[in-house]
Amino acid sequence: MNADYIKWRDNMSFKNKVVYQIYPMSFMDSNNDGMGDIRGIIGKLDYLENLGVDMLWITPVYSSPKFDNGYDIADYYNIDPQFGTMEDFDELIEKAKEKNIGIIMDIVANHTSTHHDWFKKALLGDKKYQDFYVFRDKAFVEKHPINSIFGGDAWEYVEELNLYYLHNFDKTQADLDWDNEEVREEVYKILNFWLNKGVKGFRFDVIDMISKEFDKLSMSNGPKLHEYIKEMNKKSFGNFETLTVGETWSADTEHAKLYSNPDGSEFSMVFTFEHIMYTMNKWETTIDKQKLKGIFEKYQKELFGKGWNSLFFNNHDLPRLISRYGDEEYREITGKQWAMILHSMAGTPFIYQGEEIGMTNRAWTREEMRDVEAINYYNEAIKTHEESYVMDKVRKISRDNARTPMQWDDSDYGGFSKENPWIIVNENYKDINVKKALEDENSLFYTYKKLLKLRKEEEILVEGDFNLIDLGEDFFAYKRTYKGQELILVSNLTKEEKTLDFVAKGELFMSNYEKEEKNYRAYETRIYLSK
Ligand code: TEU
């Protein structure tokens, strides 16, 4: 490892930190309007402090018409009244700071809501603001057919202007033109506004899309991408002690190293999605655990000494971890299994609300669906598939699975609200809830709490290298070494009991089973540590 990297790593204020992601609409409803809010988050800071998290990533709470639940921003400088007031947000920053918890905001800079003043002025013919977006004529659009990620055409016609505007997501989310310097300067003003209010970082929504190449019909990873990120760093968050993470669906290890360059010129890290989308088909439901092992090895080894990994399986766009990668019949055991596998690697772990108590997917009906992406998928897929096929995909993959209200206790609506929530509460809330988890010292919650504590106490988790151990396809095993210490994780990937002719060095440090036996039981996962 070169000296610059070691210097950067030693100075990284976030390297042993853990981030907890909150989707405010579904976290806690303090005023019983059926929608989560900022005061609800304030009321749960003691719980988050108990878990041991260091930072909270709050998904967008800015003024928004919420066609995409806040990822369609109409005013970046104000809090949406449904989430509360700016005073509430200032109080959240202060109350979190008292608990040594930093707030990370979610910046959606690739696009704005079509309800944003800039877009309204553009529609009225204001050329300055038309140049903030990607307006093109029919000839251009016909030569550059682009599909929206949410389905359908990404060009929307505006009759009054006889022009089309680009929207890579919903038609109410108009792409900004980052090649326009005025747009970039406006974004940096927004970032500095929130930094000066005391936020400690940002998550950047689809930031790999801010540089596009129309001639190649490419909507991400354009030639100016890293130039713009470096400029943003210099003109905003690079002047503060922050944790920054870019959402970059297109990134591979090479890009990840550029984004998390140890010279500190871009972000702290990015979310890469190869371990999530290795099939590259969002609605593909199969899981290949052999591929998964190889992908983790690639990112761990290629970024070691050259960049920094984020570590996550869940967020507000993805199905629940236990339902997707684990086994609902072994809910707590597989929840612990994947938590141990993920949190024993190098990088910054992200815990998504409810992951720490083992919340799961649910069996949606069409009427219960809320997500614009899932509804668009349903409307398209139903044209060529049986409804049972389409709903099977929705139940396994849709983003609504991550957005059911946080399950706090076994009272009505899971203690999330006293009013019927905007989205249905998972019926299993009577069995899966925070209150019950806190009362059981062997619950998944305490596994997460222990893993977060370990990251602070055991330098090997942060600084150690990574090498896969090949124990055959039924096992996922790896070794980390640091200053003569060894951490070895061995996990049975199957539901069957397995004998294993492998003796790990060191003491049994952690397990997802209470008593140690010779054989590895279903999904049994052990961590051995030798000092
Ligand atoms: O997501 C980007 C994105 O492409 C994912 O939503 C993807 O389409 C799919 O849902 C993953 O399974 C970001 C935000 O995280 C998402 O919530 C927003 O809907 C989207 O950008 C538009 O802002």
Boltz pocket constraint, residues with backbone or C-beta under 6 A from the ligand:
constraints:
  - pocket:
      binder: B
      contacts: [[A, 68], [A, 71], [A, 72], [A, 108], [A, 149], [A, 169], [A, 205], [A, 206], [A, 247], [A, 249], [A, 282], [A, 316], [A, 317], [A, 318], [A, 373], [A, 397], [A, 399]]
      max_distance: 6.0
